[in-house]
Amino acid sequence: MALLNWLQSPRGVRIQPYILPTFLTLLSAGLLFVVPPSSGFPPISPLLFLPLLLATLECKFEFVVLLGFVLSAALVGAEMRMHDAYASSAEFADHIVNASMRGLVFNAVAIFAGLYARQVHAKQEAIHRRLKEADDLLNLSLWINTSNSLEDTVDIVLLALRQIKPYYVAALFLRDETPSLLVACGASGAEGELKYSRLSLDAAGVGGQDGSFRTVYVNNAEQSHGLPLARLVPKVRSFAIIPLLLPDNQLIGVLYIGFDQTDALTPNDVQMVEDFALRVAFPLHKTRQQERLQGMAYSDAMTGLKNYRAFRSHLDEEMRRAARYKHSISLLLLDIDFFKQVNDRYGHQMGDRILAHIGSVIRASVRDTDLPARYGGEEFVVLCPETGAADASVVAERIRAAVQNTPFLDGQEGPLPITISIGSATYPTDAEDEATLIHHADAALYQAKHAGRNCVVLASH
């Protein structure tokens, strides 16, 4: 028991690789000297210990075994050249038999030593591989920390996963604000769209009955037992679903990795992907939380649009870009017609609902490249990058018509006809800086109010 405890100690662990070669060396030495030849040992005899030494030094198995055979053959040859030293042929034959037996013993020892060398070499390779994987995962963490958005972080994760284990398709699902819902946040390698962009947590299949989470690996998609993710992308023949867990075992999402061949993952591959998922879960969670906090800081709670602070930040950025690349920027300033009368008649709660209604109509009417925001009070603003005065007029008219044709249906006396007035200004046609651009858009809005409301006025007209 004391010996076992000592072998498991740090000092014992360090010398364990040398125990077997030492034992084999002593055993071989004893067998070599059991029947020593009367004429002495050939000078080559000490070289028979060389395979054991090479095995200890972790040389390749084939080299160690081949060397053992060569040296044992040399020993027999040396004995045969000493036949004149023997008194009779029978004595010479006995020594040849003894030499051959010693050669066979050393061949067996060389084989065992070679196998030991192969085992040690395999362990060393596994250690180096794990160290490289750990280094790759560390670099991945540093890489992820440089990203500023969830979209960039997801792209980095999927790119790094491809480097660790090449895949046919991979997708990342994160838990929605609804705890039982998973939403696709990114995919890589798929031809066409994913069949599912949302699925329930139960459909992912990673939850256990005891509340724990586990990796699901299906080596043949045809035997997926009805898992929806088996049909996420056509041509997938095997796939794995790995839970993304925080240190407190909280699930934040799942990582899907699919292959166009069966049995694509070995147990070591599964372990490697699980380690990868464990490493990326917290950075994903942190980035998403930061985006949510930023969204709260730059969003208007009532309308869901960007707030004034976000608008000024984007305007400053777009103005610098427009000046550098000689692009146009148009600014639309919108105001709800007779909004004070609505507040006076129906109350401010009704006014708040109308503001939310106008915000949703504006958001549905602008282009993907436009930035709608709440400017303050009953005023809204739409920033239109790379847009001249003529195109801005088209956007403004579309918004005005959408508001007019979408009556507010929450009135106490039936639908309320809500309209807006819009003023538009364009850089560099109407202004050369932000303050002047806003001033001219505001002046155009003032003209629209005095022109009868529910209309669009351009600053250049």
N, C-alpha and C positions, 0 to 999 in steps of 0.2 A: 504493500500500500504506500509506504514511504517513497519507494522507487517511482511509482506511478505519479504521485504528487510532485516529485522532483522533475519528472519529464514534462509535466504540464506547466511548470514554472517558466518564466521568461528565459532563464539560462538553458533549461532543458529543451525548450522549443527551438532555440538556436542551434543545438547540436543534434537534433533528431535526424536531419538529412545525412549525417555522417555515421550513424549507428550501423545501418545495414552494410555499407561498404567495409567498415572496420571488421564486422563479424565475418563477412565473406573472405576478407583478406587473411584473417587468422585461421579460418577453416581451410583455406587453400594452402596456406603455409604448412599446416599440420599434415594435410594429405600429401603434400609434395615431399615431406621428409619422412614419411612412414617407411618407404622402401628406398632408401638412398642407394644409388649405384656405388659399387666398390671402387670404381675409378674416380669418384667425385662427381660433382654436379657440372654440367656443361656451363660455359660462361653465359650462355643465353638464358639460363633459368631465371635470373632475377627479372628479366624483361616480361615474364609472364604476369607480373603484378601490374604492368602498365595498363591493361584494360580496366582494372579496378580504379586506378588513379584517374583515368580519363572519364570513367563513369561518374566518379565523385565530382569531376569538373564539368559534368553535364554535357559531355559530347554526345553526338547523335548515336542512336541505337545501332544503326547499320555499320557505322564506322567502328564502334567498340567490338561488335561481334566479329566483323571481318578481321580486325587486328588480332583478336584472340585466336582465330583459326590459323592465321599466318604464323604467329609466334609458337603455337603448339606444334605446327608442322615443322618449323625450324628446329624445335627441341628434338623431335624424333629424328630429323636429318642429322643433327649433331651427334646423337647417340649412335646412329648407323656409321658415321665416319670414325667412331672410336672402336670398331670391331677388333682391331689388332691388339687392343689392351686386354681383351678377355681370353681366358685360358681355353675355353671350348666354345663350340657353336651353341651348345645348350645354354651356357651362361650368357652368351651374347643375345640369344633369343629372349631369355628372361628379362634382360635389361631393356630390350626393345619393347616388350610387353609392358614393363613398368613405365617406360617413357610414354608409351601410347596412352596408358591409363592416366598418367599425369596430364597429358594433353587433353584427354576427354574431360577430366575434372575441370581444367581451366577453361575449356570451351563452355561447359555448363555454367561455371562461375561468370564468364564473360557475358553469356546470354542473360543471366540474372542481373548482372551489373548494368548491361545495356537497357534492360527493361526498366530498371530503377532510374537510369539516366533519362529515359524517355518520360517516365512519370514526373520526375523533377522538372524536366524541360516543359512539359505540358502545364504544370502548376505555375511555373514562372511566366509562361505565355498568358495564362489566365489572369495572373496578377497584373502583368503589364497591360492587358486588355482592359481590366477593370480600372486601372489607374488612368488609362487614356479616356475611358468613358467618363470617369469622375472629372477629369480635366475638361472634357468637352461640355459636360453639364455645368461646370463652374463658368466656363466661357459663355455658355448660353445664358446663365443668370445675369452676367455682366452685360451681355448684349441686350437682353430684355429690358434691363433697367435704363437703357438709353432711349427707349421708345416713349413717345409722348401720348399715344392714343391706344385704345383697345384694339383697333383695327391693325395698327402696326405690330402690336404685341402678338396678336394671333398669327399674322403673316410670318413673323420671326419663329414662332413655335412650330408652325407647319414646315417651314424651310429647314429648321434644325432637325426635326424628326426625320425628314427625308435623308439627311446626311447620316443619321444614326442607323436607320433601317429604311432602305428604299421601298416605297410603297406604290400601289396603283392609284389609290385615292386615300385621302385623309380629310377628316372634318372635325371641327371643334364645336361642341354644344355647351352653352352656359345656362345656368339656372336663371329663369326669368324672375321678375318681382313676384309672380305667382309661384310659390315654392315647388309645386308639382309639375311645372312646365319647363322643358328644355328648348332653347332657341339656338339655331345654327348661327355662329358668329364668323365662320370662315371655312373654306374648303380649298383643297389643292389636288390637282391631278385628275379631277373628274371631267369627263367629256359631257358637257351639258349641265343642266341644273340638278341639284339634289332632289330626290323624290319627296323627301320630308325636310322642311325647314323648321318645323315645330313638332315636338312629340312629348308625350307624358313621361314622367320619371319612371313609372312602372314599365312603359314600353321599352326603355333603354335596357332593362334586364339586369342592371348591376346591383340592385338592392336585395339584401337577404331578409329572411323572415325575422331575424333577430335585430334588425336595424343596422346591420353592418353593410359594407359595400365590398364588392369583389370584381375582379376582372372576368369578363366573359370572352372566351376564345372559341371560335367555331372553325374547325379545320376544313369543313366542307359546308358551304353555304346551303346546299340542298338539304342538309340535315340540321337546319337552324331552329327547328321546333317553333316556327311562327314568329320569330323576332322581327319586328318591322325594319330594323336597321339592316337586315339581310338583303332587303330590296332597296336600299338607299341609292345605289348606283348599279346599273347593269354590268355584267361581265365580272362581278366580284365573286370569287370562288372560295375565299376564306377571309375571315376578318376577326378583329378583336375590338372590344369596347372596354376602355380603361377608365375607371372613375378618377376624377380630379378631386383630391381630398386635401383639406387644410390640416395642419398639425393636430387640431382638436377633433379630427375625423369628420368635419363638416364637408358635405358634398357641394361643390360649386359648379360641377358640370361633368361631361364625359368627353373622352377623346376616342374617335373612331378611326381605325386604320384598316384598309382593305387591300386585298391582293388578287391578281387575276389568275392565281393558281392555288390548288389545295395544299394543305399542310405547309404553309409559307413561314410559319413561326415555330422555332424550336423553344423548349422551355427556357433556355438562356435568353432568347430574343424577347419572350414575354416578360421575363424579369427585368430586362434592360429597358423595355418600353414602360413598364411600371415605375422604374426609378426615374425615367424621364418625366412621366406624368406627375410624380411626387415633387420633382424639382420645379416644374413650371406652374403648379397650381397656385401657389401664393403670389408670384408676380402677376398672374392673370387677375386674381382677386383684387390685389392692390390697385392695379391699373384701372379696373372697372370701378372701384370705389372712388378713385380720384376723378374719373370722368363724371360720375354721378354728382360729386360735390361741385365740380366745375360747372356742370349743367345747372345745378341749383343756383350758383352764383351768377350765371350769365343768362338765366331764363326768367321770363315774366310768369309768375305763378298763375295769374288770372287767365292769360290768353295762350300760354304754352309757347309763345314766340320768344326770340331773343330779346333781352332788355336793352336799355339805352347804353349801358356800359359795353355790352358785347358789340352793339352796332358801331360805336365809336372806335373800338379796337379793330374791327374788320374794315371800317372806312379808312383808317390810317394805313393799314396794310395794303389795301387795294389801291390807294392813291400812290403809294411808293412804287407799286408794281406797274401801275399805268404810266407814271412818269418815266420809268426805266424802259419800258417796252413800247412807249408811244401808243397806248390804248386809250379808249374812251371809257368813262364811267358815268352812268346816269343814276340820279337819285330821285325817288318818288316820295313825296310827303303827302299823307292822306289824313283826312279829318272827317269824322262822322257828322253829317248834317243835322242840325237842331238837336244835338245830344243833350244840351242843358234842359230843353223842354221835356225830353223823355224822363230825365232824372227828377225834374220838378213834379211831373204828373204821376209817374209810376214808382218813384223811389229809387234809391241808389242800388238796391239789390237787383232790381230789374236792369238798371244800367250796367251792372257788372256782368250779367248774363248776356247782354247785347255786345259788350266788349269781347267776351269769349266767343260769341257767334261770329263777329267780324273777323277775329283772329283766325278762326278755322277756315273761313271763306278765302281770306287772303292767302293762307298757307296752301290751299288747294288750287289757287289760280296762278301762282308764280311758277317760274321755271326752276329746274334743279340748281342752276347756277346762281339764282337770285337769293338774297338774304332778307327776309321779312323780319321786322322787329317792332316792338311797341316803343314809340318815341316818348310818350308821356301823356297822361290824361286820356282824351279820346283821339289822340293823334297816333298814327302809325307811319312807318318808313319802310321803303323797300330799296335795297342797294342792288344795282344791276351792273356787275362787272362786264367790261368789254362790250358795252352797249351804247350805241349812238342815240341821238335824239329821236329819230324816226322809229327805231325799234323800241325805245322806251315808251313812246306814245302808244304803241300796240299793246305792250304789257299793261300800261296804266288803264287803257280802255277795257281790256279784258277783265281786270280786277273790278273796275267800276260797274261793268255790266253784270258781273257775277254777284256782287253785293245787291244790286237792284233786283236781280231775278231770283234771289234767294231770300224770301221774306223771313223775318224772325217770327217763329211760331209759338213763342212763349208769352204772348201778350194776354192781358186780362180781358181785352176787348177784341179778340181775334188777332190775325196776323198783323204785325206792325211793319209798314213799308219803310225800311231803313235804306238810306243812300249815303254816298260819300263824295267828297270833292278831292281832287288830286292836283298837286303842282309838281312839275318835273323840271330838273336842271341837269345839264350835262357838262362833264369835264372832258376836254379843255375848252369846249365851245363857249360855255357860259361862265366858267370860273377857272382859276388857276390854283386854288387851294381849297382845303376842306371847309373852312369858315365861310368863304364866299359861295361855295357850292350849296351849302345848307341855306345860306341867306337867300339866294336866288330861287331855290325850291320853295322856301317859305313865302317869298313874294309872289310866285306863281300860284301857290295855294290860296293866298289872299285874293288874287284876281279871280280864281275859280269861285270863291265864296261870293264875290260881288257880281259875278256873271250869272247868278241864278242857282248855283250849287249843282250837285250831281253831274259834274263835268270834269274834263281834263284840260289843264292849261300848261303849255310849255314855256319855259323862261325865255327861250329864243324867239317867241312870237309875241 
